[in-house]
Amino acid sequence: MGSVHIDHLLSLKRLGTLFYAVSPSNTTFEKVEQVPNYINEAVPWFTLTVVLEHILGLLRGKKVGRLNDNVTSLGHAILYESLKLFTRWFEMSGYLWIYQYRFIDIPWNSPWAWWAGFIAADFVYYWFHRASHEVSVFWALHQVHHSHEDYNVTVALRQSAFQRLFSLGFYQPMALLGVPLPAICVHFHLNLLVQFIIHTVLIDKCGPLEWILNTPSHHRVHHGANKYCLDKNYGGFLIIWDRLFGTFAAEKDDEELVYGLIDQPQANGILYLQFFYIREIINKARMQETWGNTVRALICGPGWSPGSPRLGDMDTFKDVKAPRAKYDPYLPSWQKAYVAIHYLTILFLQQVLTFNLKTYSLSTAVVFFAFIVVSISNITVMFDKWMWVGVVEVARCAFYVAIARSTPITGVFSIDFLLQMIFFVSMVLWTLRSMSFTHVKLL
């Protein structure tokens, strides 16, 4: 396992995927099973980029992120990647069946297939992304990606765990145009990867490239809560679709952007942020007086109200302006260190699950996945001062110690021993804290 990780870390080819700097000949495949998991292979480069962005921000005198916002974004990434292990390529279901009835036949190893996949993936992404903002039931899932208040590369990793499942049906029409499924899958990954680096405030406008590509400047507008930013700049790699279909807006030099949702939730817990808006949209639908308005509450924009246009009346929207106070709960230094250590531990365990999934039984994989979800959820709600954090920490750390004593997690003695010590010490720490709190209350 260690050698695989090092190989990926040292691979400049994997770094190239973050910039779409790939060779068509090396990214063309006959079967979808041959398509690498480019996103997972780029994790070491993600980590390095996060560190470098913060160092560069410090050198420029800019604070590009806070611990609570960053850990929450990275926690969503762990949840997304863990769930994806069980649902990989679900969104492409039925593609091969439809492909039998294609109007055009493009050989899979032809350069035309690669370029057709490139255009098709970016075009479909635009419309799926636009629907994710302009259809309330889709927005209920996608909004978590916009729930950050700092804008940095970790935001690219703050994804809905379930949104990709709702993209089923968007890519399938490309099968009728003869685009081979492996080509779509390759560019599906590369299109997402190239968006990682545009989530930053450290890169200014990019000259003539602004006309064609989705640059950091364009994407900052997309993530802004300012009124002029709403429902703008949906493009993935290319910005030309926004220019063609009337959803483009340039970044204003005279107005500071505010990031986050219009009504920003005051929370960091990943499960709350993943699901809270589903409850909001259900309540909105139930409050409508007619069946027609109930349906409109679900399929129109999140700003819709009875009598308003499909996306709502922009004049009635809250006009968010800088500065806006950020949710920044206090954690003592020891707990910040604890959060950092356990985040890295959970990330490592998620990678173990990824590399060894095929060797696990389904029940083992599900238990492993559940442990990761509980772990990252509890780590993030520490910022929210959830009253049961200590109890859950004792339970999850004790569970890990009990399992790891009988079942080596990695098979490498030194690593397994270190992990057991981390969880054992953590279990003792939270047990003692719980006892001290109980003692204080009794007094």
DRENTIFI-307518 format. One record per residue (C-alpha): residue in three letters; x, y, z. Coordinates in steps of 0.05 Angstrom, whole numbers, plus 5000, padded with zeros to 4 digits. Layout:
% residues N
rest=ala, u=X, v=Y, w=Z;
...
//
This chain:
% residues 443
rest=met, u=5000, v=5000, w=5000;
rest=gly, u=5056, v=5048, w=5018;
rest=ser, u=5090, v=5038, w=4951;
rest=val, u=5025, v=5053, w=4913;
rest=his, u=5017, v=5117, w=4952;
rest=ile, u=5088, v=5139, w=4938;
rest=asp, u=5083, v=5122, w=4864;
rest=his, u=5022, v=5166, w=4858;
rest=leu, u=5054, v=5221, w=4898;
rest=leu, u=5114, v=5223, w=4853;
rest=ser, u=5075, v=5217, w=4787;
rest=leu, u=5078, v=5282, w=4748;
rest=lys, u=5027, v=5251, w=4701;
rest=arg, u=4977, v=5253, w=4758;
rest=leu, u=4995, v=5325, w=4771;
rest=gly, u=4979, v=5340, w=4698;
rest=thr, u=4907, v=5317, w=4708;
rest=leu, u=4895, v=5378, w=4752;
rest=phe, u=4908, v=5422, w=4692;
rest=tyr, u=4879, v=5378, w=4636;
rest=ala, u=4951, v=5370, w=4614;
rest=val, u=4943, v=5298, w=4589;
rest=ser, u=4959, v=5261, w=4526;
rest=pro, u=4898, v=5235, w=4487;
rest=ser, u=4935, v=5171, w=4471;
rest=asn, u=4948, v=5158, w=4545;
rest=thr, u=4876, v=5174, w=4565;
rest=thr, u=4839, v=5133, w=4512;
rest=phe, u=4810, v=5066, w=4532;
rest=glu, u=4768, v=5012, w=4500;
rest=lys, u=4730, v=4991, w=4563;
rest=val, u=4705, v=5032, w=4621;
rest=glu, u=4737, v=4983, w=4670;
rest=gln, u=4805, v=5007, w=4644;
rest=val, u=4792, v=5080, w=4662;
rest=pro, u=4834, v=5098, w=4723;
rest=asn, u=4803, v=5132, w=4783;
rest=tyr, u=4838, v=5197, w=4767;
rest=ile, u=4806, v=5235, w=4824;
rest=asn, u=4829, v=5186, w=4878;
rest=glu, u=4899, v=5182, w=4847;
rest=ala, u=4905, v=5257, w=4852;
rest=val, u=4892, v=5259, w=4928;
rest=pro, u=4967, v=5268, w=4945;
rest=trp, u=4970, v=5328, w=4898;
rest=phe, u=4906, v=5356, w=4928;
rest=thr, u=4938, v=5353, w=4997;
rest=leu, u=5003, v=5386, w=4972;
rest=thr, u=4964, v=5441, w=4937;
rest=val, u=4923, v=5457, w=4999;
rest=val, u=4988, v=5466, w=5039;
rest=leu, u=5022, v=5507, w=4984;
rest=glu, u=4961, v=5553, w=4977;
rest=his, u=4962, v=5569, w=5051;
rest=ile, u=5038, v=5582, w=5050;
rest=leu, u=5030, v=5627, w=4989;
rest=gly, u=4972, v=5663, w=5023;
rest=leu, u=5015, v=5676, w=5085;
rest=leu, u=5072, v=5703, w=5041;
rest=arg, u=5023, v=5750, w=5007;
rest=gly, u=4991, v=5771, w=5073;
rest=lys, u=4925, v=5737, w=5057;
rest=lys, u=4890, v=5689, w=5103;
rest=val, u=4859, v=5640, w=5054;
rest=gly, u=4823, v=5595, w=5103;
rest=arg, u=4806, v=5576, w=5175;
rest=leu, u=4811, v=5508, w=5208;
rest=asn, u=4736, v=5497, w=5217;
rest=asp, u=4719, v=5515, w=5145;
rest=asn, u=4776, v=5474, w=5116;
rest=val, u=4764, v=5412, w=5159;
rest=thr, u=4690, v=5415, w=5141;
rest=ser, u=4706, v=5419, w=5066;
rest=leu, u=4756, v=5362, w=5071;
rest=gly, u=4706, v=5322, w=5112;
rest=his, u=4655, v=5326, w=5056;
rest=ala, u=4709, v=5302, w=5009;
rest=ile, u=4721, v=5240, w=5051;
rest=leu, u=4647, v=5226, w=5054;
rest=tyr, u=4639, v=5236, w=4978;
rest=glu, u=4698, v=5192, w=4959;
rest=ser, u=4679, v=5137, w=5009;
rest=leu, u=4607, v=5132, w=4983;
rest=lys, u=4632, v=5134, w=4911;
rest=leu, u=4669, v=5069, w=4922;
rest=phe, u=4601, v=5034, w=4925;
rest=thr, u=4567, v=5074, w=4869;
rest=arg, u=4622, v=5085, w=4817;
rest=trp, u=4594, v=5102, w=4748;
rest=phe, u=4522, v=5096, w=4773;
rest=glu, u=4508, v=5161, w=4735;
rest=met, u=4527, v=5125, w=4670;
rest=ser, u=4476, v=5069, w=4680;
rest=gly, u=4441, v=5050, w=4615;
rest=tyr, u=4493, v=5086, w=4572;
rest=leu, u=4517, v=5023, w=4537;
rest=trp, u=4446, v=5001, w=4522;
rest=ile, u=4429, v=5068, w=4490;
rest=tyr, u=4496, v=5066, w=4454;
rest=gln, u=4471, v=5007, w=4412;
rest=tyr, u=4423, v=5056, w=4378;
rest=arg, u=4474, v=5110, w=4363;
rest=phe, u=4466, v=5154, w=4302;
rest=ile, u=4541, v=5162, w=4291;
rest=asp, u=4596, v=5110, w=4298;
rest=ile, u=4661, v=5138, w=4326;
rest=pro, u=4717, v=5086, w=4336;
rest=trp, u=4739, v=5084, w=4409;
rest=asn, u=4813, v=5092, w=4390;
rest=ser, u=4802, v=5150, w=4343;
rest=pro, u=4824, v=5221, w=4363;
rest=trp, u=4753, v=5242, w=4346;
rest=ala, u=4728, v=5199, w=4404;
rest=trp, u=4773, v=5235, w=4453;
rest=trp, u=4753, v=5304, w=4430;
rest=ala, u=4679, v=5284, w=4426;
rest=gly, u=4684, v=5261, w=4499;
rest=phe, u=4718, v=5327, w=4517;
rest=ile, u=4663, v=5370, w=4487;
rest=ala, u=4606, v=5325, w=4509;
rest=ala, u=4629, v=5321, w=4582;
rest=asp, u=4638, v=5396, w=4588;
rest=phe, u=4571, v=5411, w=4553;
rest=val, u=4532, v=5362, w=4596;
rest=tyr, u=4567, v=5387, w=4659;
rest=tyr, u=4543, v=5458, w=4644;
rest=trp, u=4470, v=5436, w=4640;
rest=phe, u=4473, v=5390, w=4700;
rest=his, u=4508, v=5444, w=4741;
rest=arg, u=4456, v=5495, w=4719;
rest=ala, u=4399, v=5448, w=4738;
rest=ser, u=4433, v=5438, w=4806;
rest=his, u=4422, v=5513, w=4818;
rest=glu, u=4356, v=5525, w=4783;
rest=val, u=4316, v=5464, w=4806;
rest=ser, u=4302, v=5464, w=4881;
rest=val, u=4306, v=5389, w=4892;
rest=phe, u=4375, v=5388, w=4859;
rest=trp, u=4397, v=5451, w=4896;
rest=ala, u=4378, v=5417, w=4962;
rest=leu, u=4436, v=5369, w=4947;
rest=his, u=4484, v=5417, w=4913;
rest=gln, u=4480, v=5474, w=4963;
rest=val, u=4531, v=5441, w=5008;
rest=his, u=4585, v=5458, w=4957;
rest=his, u=4568, v=5532, w=4969;
rest=ser, u=4563, v=5529, w=5044;
rest=his, u=4635, v=5551, w=5054;
rest=glu, u=4654, v=5621, w=5078;
rest=asp, u=4727, v=5619, w=5058;
rest=tyr, u=4744, v=5610, w=4985;
rest=asn, u=4804, v=5564, w=4974;
rest=val, u=4821, v=5499, w=4939;
rest=thr, u=4789, v=5457, w=4995;
rest=val, u=4721, v=5483, w=4971;
rest=ala, u=4729, v=5442, w=4908;
rest=leu, u=4727, v=5380, w=4952;
rest=arg, u=4664, v=5402, w=4990;
rest=gln, u=4615, v=5360, w=4949;
rest=ser, u=4546, v=5331, w=4961;
rest=ala, u=4551, v=5257, w=4976;
rest=phe, u=4490, v=5242, w=4934;
rest=gln, u=4487, v=5295, w=4880;
rest=arg, u=4524, v=5253, w=4828;
rest=leu, u=4470, v=5200, w=4835;
rest=phe, u=4420, v=5252, w=4809;
rest=ser, u=4461, v=5264, w=4747;
rest=leu, u=4433, v=5199, w=4720;
rest=gly, u=4401, v=5216, w=4653;
rest=phe, u=4442, v=5277, w=4636;
rest=tyr, u=4500, v=5240, w=4602;
rest=gln, u=4460, v=5185, w=4568;
rest=pro, u=4438, v=5226, w=4506;
rest=met, u=4512, v=5230, w=4486;
rest=ala, u=4508, v=5155, w=4473;
rest=leu, u=4460, v=5169, w=4414;
rest=leu, u=4514, v=5215, w=4385;
rest=gly, u=4564, v=5158, w=4386;
rest=val, u=4609, v=5183, w=4442;
rest=pro, u=4642, v=5120, w=4471;
rest=leu, u=4628, v=5110, w=4545;
rest=pro, u=4703, v=5106, w=4565;
rest=ala, u=4714, v=5174, w=4532;
rest=ile, u=4657, v=5205, w=4572;
rest=cys, u=4683, v=5173, w=4637;
rest=val, u=4754, v=5199, w=4626;
rest=his, u=4731, v=5270, w=4614;
rest=phe, u=4680, v=5266, w=4670;
rest=his, u=4740, v=5258, w=4717;
rest=leu, u=4786, v=5307, w=4683;
rest=asn, u=4732, v=5360, w=4679;
rest=leu, u=4722, v=5357, w=4755;
rest=leu, u=4797, v=5355, w=4769;
rest=val, u=4813, v=5417, w=4729;
rest=gln, u=4762, v=5455, w=4771;
rest=phe, u=4803, v=5443, w=4835;
rest=ile, u=4854, v=5498, w=4822;
rest=ile, u=4802, v=5551, w=4803;
rest=his, u=4775, v=5553, w=4874;
rest=thr, u=4825, v=5605, w=4899;
rest=val, u=4831, v=5680, w=4912;
rest=leu, u=4906, v=5680, w=4898;
rest=ile, u=4901, v=5679, w=4822;
rest=asp, u=4877, v=5743, w=4789;
rest=lys, u=4845, v=5751, w=4721;
rest=cys, u=4880, v=5712, w=4665;
rest=gly, u=4877, v=5758, w=4605;
rest=pro, u=4851, v=5729, w=4539;
rest=leu, u=4839, v=5661, w=4572;
rest=glu, u=4779, v=5693, w=4608;
rest=trp, u=4741, v=5691, w=4542;
rest=ile, u=4746, v=5615, w=4534;
rest=leu, u=4763, v=5581, w=4600;
rest=asn, u=4729, v=5579, w=4667;
rest=thr, u=4782, v=5617, w=4707;
rest=pro, u=4789, v=5630, w=4782;
rest=ser, u=4758, v=5699, w=4770;
rest=his, u=4697, v=5671, w=4736;
rest=his, u=4688, v=5617, w=4788;
rest=arg, u=4694, v=5666, w=4846;
rest=val, u=4632, v=5700, w=4816;
rest=his, u=4596, v=5633, w=4815;
rest=his, u=4610, v=5623, w=4889;
rest=gly, u=4592, v=5694, w=4910;
rest=ala, u=4529, v=5707, w=4951;
rest=asn, u=4526, v=5778, w=4924;
rest=lys, u=4463, v=5790, w=4884;
rest=tyr, u=4499, v=5799, w=4817;
rest=cys, u=4532, v=5731, w=4826;
rest=leu, u=4469, v=5689, w=4834;
rest=asp, u=4457, v=5636, w=4780;
rest=lys, u=4519, v=5655, w=4740;
rest=asn, u=4580, v=5620, w=4710;
rest=tyr, u=4561, v=5546, w=4711;
rest=gly, u=4617, v=5524, w=4664;
rest=gly, u=4665, v=5468, w=4681;
rest=phe, u=4729, v=5475, w=4640;
rest=leu, u=4701, v=5522, w=4587;
rest=ile, u=4663, v=5587, w=4600;
rest=ile, u=4636, v=5591, w=4529;
rest=trp, u=4571, v=5556, w=4547;
rest=asp, u=4554, v=5612, w=4597;
rest=arg, u=4569, v=5664, w=4544;
rest=leu, u=4526, v=5628, w=4494;
rest=phe, u=4466, v=5615, w=4540;
rest=gly, u=4464, v=5681, w=4577;
rest=thr, u=4489, v=5660, w=4646;
rest=phe, u=4557, v=5695, w=4645;
rest=ala, u=4578, v=5750, w=4693;
rest=ala, u=4647, v=5781, w=4700;
rest=glu, u=4678, v=5794, w=4768;
rest=lys, u=4670, v=5866, w=4791;
rest=asp, u=4732, v=5901, w=4815;
rest=asp, u=4693, v=5950, w=4857;
rest=glu, u=4651, v=5901, w=4898;
rest=glu, u=4681, v=5852, w=4948;
rest=leu, u=4653, v=5782, w=4943;
rest=val, u=4619, v=5748, w=5001;
rest=tyr, u=4623, v=5672, w=5000;
rest=gly, u=4572, v=5622, w=5027;
rest=leu, u=4497, v=5616, w=5021;
rest=ile, u=4450, v=5676, w=5023;
rest=asp, u=4424, v=5650, w=5090;
rest=gln, u=4488, v=5620, w=5116;
rest=pro, u=4479, v=5561, w=5164;
rest=gln, u=4517, v=5569, w=5229;
rest=ala, u=4545, v=5499, w=5232;
rest=asn, u=4604, v=5456, w=5211;
rest=gly, u=4576, v=5386, w=5221;
rest=ile, u=4580, v=5352, w=5153;
rest=leu, u=4516, v=5311, w=5160;
rest=tyr, u=4476, v=5373, w=5179;
rest=leu, u=4503, v=5412, w=5120;
rest=gln, u=4490, v=5354, w=5073;
rest=phe, u=4417, v=5347, w=5092;
rest=phe, u=4389, v=5410, w=5125;
rest=tyr, u=4363, v=5442, w=5061;
rest=ile, u=4324, v=5379, w=5042;
rest=arg, u=4281, v=5393, w=5104;
rest=glu, u=4275, v=5466, w=5083;
rest=ile, u=4250, v=5449, w=5013;
rest=ile, u=4201, v=5397, w=5039;
rest=asn, u=4172, v=5447, w=5088;
rest=lys, u=4166, v=5499, w=5033;
rest=ala, u=4128, v=5449, w=4989;
rest=arg, u=4081, v=5429, w=5045;
rest=met, u=4063, v=5501, w=5059;
rest=gln, u=4035, v=5513, w=4989;
rest=glu, u=3960, v=5520, w=4982;
rest=thr, u=3954, v=5485, w=4914;
rest=trp, u=3983, v=5422, w=4884;
rest=gly, u=4011, v=5463, w=4827;
rest=asn, u=4050, v=5507, w=4874;
rest=thr, u=4073, v=5447, w=4913;
rest=val, u=4104, v=5419, w=4849;
rest=arg, u=4133, v=5487, w=4831;
rest=ala, u=4166, v=5492, w=4900;
rest=leu, u=4204, v=5428, w=4882;
rest=ile, u=4222, v=5441, w=4809;
rest=cys, u=4229, v=5516, w=4804;
rest=gly, u=4289, v=5555, w=4832;
rest=pro, u=4302, v=5558, w=4907;
rest=gly, u=4283, v=5632, w=4905;
rest=trp, u=4214, v=5618, w=4874;
rest=ser, u=4151, v=5639, w=4911;
rest=pro, u=4078, v=5638, w=4887;
rest=gly, u=4067, v=5688, w=4832;
rest=ser, u=4141, v=5700, w=4818;
rest=pro, u=4182, v=5679, w=4757;
rest=arg, u=4213, v=5609, w=4754;
rest=leu, u=4277, v=5631, w=4789;
rest=gly, u=4243, v=5679, w=4836;
rest=asp, u=4239, v=5755, w=4838;
rest=met, u=4311, v=5780, w=4843;
rest=asp, u=4287, v=5846, w=4872;
rest=thr, u=4262, v=5810, w=4934;
rest=phe, u=4327, v=5772, w=4947;
rest=lys, u=4371, v=5792, w=5005;
rest=asp, u=4427, v=5838, w=4981;
rest=val, u=4488, v=5807, w=5013;
rest=lys, u=4546, v=5855, w=5021;
rest=ala, u=4616, v=5852, w=5051;
rest=pro, u=4635, v=5850, w=5106;
rest=arg, u=4593, v=5793, w=5134;
rest=ala, u=4611, v=5759, w=5200;
rest=lys, u=4636, v=5688, w=5192;
rest=tyr, u=4618, v=5628, w=5234;
rest=asp, u=4683, v=5618, w=5271;
rest=pro, u=4673, v=5579, w=5336;
rest=tyr, u=4729, v=5576, w=5387;
rest=leu, u=4768, v=5512, w=5399;
rest=pro, u=4826, v=5506, w=5448;
rest=ser, u=4894, v=5492, w=5419;
rest=trp, u=4896, v=5419, w=5443;
rest=gln, u=4830, v=5405, w=5408;
rest=lys, u=4853, v=5438, w=5343;
rest=ala, u=4913, v=5391, w=5345;
rest=tyr, u=4866, v=5333, w=5360;
rest=val, u=4821, v=5351, w=5300;
rest=ala, u=4882, v=5356, w=5254;
rest=ile, u=4911, v=5289, w=5276;
rest=his, u=4845, v=5252, w=5271;
rest=tyr, u=4828, v=5283, w=5204;
rest=leu, u=4894, v=5257, w=5175;
rest=thr, u=4881, v=5190, w=5207;
rest=ile, u=4811, v=5186, w=5177;
rest=leu, u=4838, v=5207, w=5109;
rest=phe, u=4890, v=5151, w=5113;
rest=leu, u=4837, v=5100, w=5132;
rest=gln, u=4794, v=5123, w=5073;
rest=gln, u=4854, v=5110, w=5027;
rest=val, u=4862, v=5041, w=5059;
rest=leu, u=4789, v=5026, w=5043;
rest=thr, u=4798, v=5050, w=4972;
rest=phe, u=4859, v=5008, w=4956;
rest=asn, u=4834, v=4945, w=4991;
rest=leu, u=4760, v=4948, w=4974;
rest=lys, u=4763, v=4889, w=4926;
rest=thr, u=4793, v=4845, w=4980;
rest=tyr, u=4740, v=4860, w=5032;
rest=ser, u=4674, v=4825, w=5041;
rest=leu, u=4613, v=4870, w=5032;
rest=ser, u=4599, v=4870, w=5107;
rest=thr, u=4671, v=4889, w=5123;
rest=ala, u=4670, v=4945, w=5072;
rest=val, u=4603, v=4972, w=5098;
rest=val, u=4628, v=4971, w=5171;
rest=phe, u=4692, v=5006, w=5149;
rest=phe, u=4651, v=5058, w=5111;
rest=ala, u=4605, v=5069, w=5170;
rest=phe, u=4664, v=5079, w=5216;
rest=ile, u=4693, v=5132, w=5170;
rest=val, u=4626, v=5169, w=5165;
rest=val, u=4617, v=5169, w=5241;
rest=ser, u=4689, v=5191, w=5251;
rest=ile, u=4690, v=5251, w=5204;
rest=ser, u=4620, v=5272, w=5226;
rest=asn, u=4640, v=5273, w=5299;
rest=ile, u=4705, v=5310, w=5284;
rest=thr, u=4668, v=5366, w=5248;
rest=val, u=4613, v=5375, w=5301;
rest=met, u=4667, v=5389, w=5352;
rest=phe, u=4667, v=5459, w=5324;
rest=asp, u=4592, v=5463, w=5338;
rest=lys, u=4600, v=5442, w=5411;
rest=trp, u=4553, v=5383, w=5403;
rest=met, u=4538, v=5356, w=5472;
rest=trp, u=4549, v=5282, w=5454;
rest=val, u=4618, v=5291, w=5421;
rest=gly, u=4656, v=5261, w=5480;
rest=val, u=4611, v=5200, w=5485;
rest=val, u=4616, v=5185, w=5411;
rest=glu, u=4692, v=5195, w=5412;
rest=val, u=4700, v=5145, w=5468;
rest=ala, u=4655, v=5095, w=5432;
rest=arg, u=4688, v=5102, w=5363;
rest=cys, u=4759, v=5100, w=5390;
rest=ala, u=4743, v=5039, w=5433;
rest=phe, u=4711, v=5006, w=5372;
rest=tyr, u=4774, v=5017, w=5331;
rest=val, u=4820, v=4991, w=5385;
rest=ala, u=4777, v=4928, w=5394;
rest=ile, u=4774, v=4913, w=5319;
rest=ala, u=4848, v=4930, w=5306;
rest=arg, u=4872, v=4883, w=5361;
rest=ser, u=4844, v=4823, w=5324;
rest=thr, u=4845, v=4847, w=5252;
rest=pro, u=4906, v=4885, w=5226;
rest=ile, u=4881, v=4945, w=5187;
rest=thr, u=4941, v=4955, w=5141;
rest=gly, u=4984, v=4893, w=5152;
rest=val, u=5044, v=4938, w=5168;
rest=phe, u=5061, v=4929, w=5242;
rest=ser, u=5090, v=4998, w=5255;
rest=ile, u=5031, v=5033, w=5222;
rest=asp, u=4979, v=4990, w=5256;
rest=phe, u=5013, v=5000, w=5323;
rest=leu, u=5015, v=5076, w=5314;
rest=leu, u=4941, v=5078, w=5295;
rest=gln, u=4922, v=5036, w=5355;
rest=met, u=4961, v=5082, w=5401;
rest=ile, u=4927, v=5144, w=5372;
rest=phe, u=4858, v=5115, w=5383;
rest=phe, u=4875, v=5086, w=5451;
rest=val, u=4903, v=5151, w=5477;
rest=ser, u=4843, v=5188, w=5448;
rest=met, u=4795, v=5141, w=5482;
rest=val, u=4829, v=5152, w=5549;
rest=leu, u=4830, v=5227, w=5538;
rest=trp, u=4756, v=5233, w=5525;
rest=thr, u=4739, v=5184, w=5581;
rest=leu, u=4777, v=5227, w=5631;
rest=arg, u=4745, v=5290, w=5604;
rest=ser, u=4675, v=5260, w=5610;
rest=met, u=4690, v=5238, w=5681;
rest=ser, u=4716, v=5308, w=5699;
rest=phe, u=4653, v=5340, w=5670;
rest=thr, u=4609, v=5292, w=5709;
rest=his, u=4648, v=5306, w=5773;
rest=val, u=4640, v=5382, w=5764;
rest=lys, u=4565, v=5375, w=5753;
rest=leu, u=4558, v=5332, w=5815;
rest=leu, u=4594, v=5385, w=5856;
//
